[in-house]
């Protein structure tokens, strides 16, 4: 604007500008300007000095602009041109990609539409989008590289988790600065008897005997920093079981971390402390007798309760002996236990009598479970004194009142010899039923228990309709 009544830029007072000046202004404010007809024919091109050489656009003049666009940009241009012609301006700019030629690659331009003549001539002022496109490509490349890094990290994390979960060695990662557990595997969670999430964040030293854990972390750091492999020995909390910790010191995320591998010094398999301690205490101080035997019936170990009811002085004296030596029916009872347990995996409440070293007998109930120990089968037996548990124990069939009344009714109608014969049949039937029940319908074992041949047992079973 000019002051004091001079010429202004208001309507009707715009000063005349030379055509060359207009062309210079347009070429300066835009990277590429095109004058097109309302049919889309290129009538002229103005190029910024910092853009492509002007002779590159000489073939465009007199040709449709659509021929210089990529396939996906043609419908965008036609749609925006139709909108501009029908709305008489005020349309949004459009981003178009110009097709690659033999001497130049494809390049994007953002055009705005301006009407400059009464005959429908249109001026397209374009801004070069190549810097923005290059920046976008760099961002996409950076995003792809970042995704590849994330994918590699996830792959390594998956491998680490699989390795940790499949390892049977108790492994714990401990942060040196805090002394807390940073991570651990499933074997460690099983050994310490706590879920993995509960162990993470727990002070590592608190998991062991307090008297043995003074400066435990410092001892582990010293052992992990040693040039030769070193170990730290400590004890569990309850059972006082000696453990050997093999530390490896490394730096991760700007802080020192200990990789601790834990093993038992006695070479035994690592088990849950809580479970191991509880089972050990039950075996050693439990009121029920417990015996472990092999597939031949040989005793492998027995607890103190078994020694008490059998009057055995030392545990070493019964190791290797057959369990049948302590059963009233000897090998018959042992065969029944082994056969039924081998077939079903377990047998519960087998009633028999236990014979002590001095010949004293007492009724017992035996529960047997088959265990797998490597390639050899181990049988675990729990023997419960049944002399004071008659109310709980399932009684074997006895002579019923109906049977007794049927025998009594024979008095007077038959002689004593016939009455005794009838009574013998009742008792014999009861004995056979009891033997079959005790042996879980094992006819061979039942016949051996009754002192009969197999054929005789089948005859009696058929006689009493017990088949």
Secondary structure, DSSP 8 states (H G I E B T S, - for coil): --STT---SSTT------HHHHHHHHHHH-SEEEEE-TT-BEEEEEE-TTSS-GGGGGGGTTSBGGGGB-HHHHHHHHHHHHHHHHHTS----EEEEE--BTTB--EEEEEEEEE--TT--EEEEEEE-HHHHHHHHHHHHHHHHHHHHHHHHHHHHHHHHHHHHH--SEEEEEETTT-BEEEE-HHHHHHHTS-HHHHTTSBGGGGB-GGG-TTHHHHHHHHHHSSS---EEEEBSSS--EEEEEEEEEEETTEEEEEEEEEETT------HHHHHHHHHHHHH-SSEEEEEETTSBEEEE-HHHHHHHT-S-GGGTTTSBGGGGBTTTHHHHHHHHHHHHHHSEEEEEEEEEE-TTS-EEEEEEEEEEEEETTEEEEEEEEEE-TT-TTTS-------HHHHHHHHTTBTTB-HHHHHHHHHHHHHHHHHHHHHHHTTT-HHHHHHHHT--HHHHHHHHHHTT--
